[in-house]
Amino acid sequence: MSETRKRLTLYPPISEAAAANMDALRADLIALGEDLEENLPAGRELSLALTKLEELAFWAIAAIARNQPEVST
């Protein structure tokens, strides 16, 4: 598979384990984001921290999704 195709293809979870890993990761990141919102003053820095958290979620979930074992059909 080409690098471009790998980067731009949708990768839904194909196993219960991958789905569970994604769900657990999201729950942890949501908890962290809510902690940041509760404990940091509103402003540019909080906004940037939440943006980076969103970016972290994207890449971490992509790592799980893109590295699942291939299913033979």
C-alpha positions in Angstrom: 0.0 0.0 0.0 1.4 3.4 -0.9 2.2 5.9 1.9 -0.4 8.3 0.6 -3.1 5.6 0.5 -2.2 4.5 4.0 -2.4 8.1 5.3 -5.7 8.9 3.7 -7.7 5.7 4.1 -10.3 5.3 6.8 -9.4 2.6 9.3 -12.4 1.6 11.5 -11.6 -0.8 14.3 -11.7 -4.4 13.0 -11.4 -6.1 16.3 -13.0 -5.7 19.7 -9.5 -5.1 21.1 -8.8 -2.2 18.8 -12.2 -0.7 19.5 -11.7 -1.1 23.2 -8.2 0.5 23.0 -9.6 3.5 21.1 -12.5 3.9 23.6 -10.2 3.7 26.6 -7.8 6.2 25.0 -10.6 8.6 24.2 -12.0 8.4 27.8 -8.5 9.1 29.3 -8.0 12.1 27.0 -11.5 13.5 27.7 -10.7 13.2 31.4 -7.4 15.0 30.9 -9.1 17.8 28.8 -11.8 18.3 31.4 -9.2 18.5 34.1 -7.3 21.1 32.1 -10.6 23.1 31.6 -11.3 23.0 35.4 -7.8 23.9 36.5 -6.4 26.3 34.0 -7.5 29.9 33.4 -9.4 30.5 30.2 -7.2 32.0 27.5 -4.9 31.3 24.6 -2.8 28.8 26.5 -5.7 26.7 27.5 -7.0 26.8 24.0 -3.6 25.7 22.6 -3.4 22.9 25.2 -6.8 21.6 24.1 -5.9 21.9 20.5 -2.7 19.8 21.1 -4.8 17.3 23.1 -7.1 17.0 20.1 -4.0 16.5 17.9 -2.7 13.9 20.3 -6.0 12.0 20.2 -6.0 12.1 16.4 -2.5 10.6 16.1 -2.9 8.1 18.9 -6.1 6.7 17.4 -4.5 6.7 14.0 -1.6 4.6 15.4 -4.1 2.0 16.7 -6.2 2.0 13.6 -3.4 2.0 11.0 -1.5 -0.8 12.7 -4.2 -3.4 13.0 -3.5 -6.8 11.6 -4.9 -7.2 8.1 -8.0 -9.3 7.8 -8.0 -11.8 4.9 -11.2 -11.9 2.9 
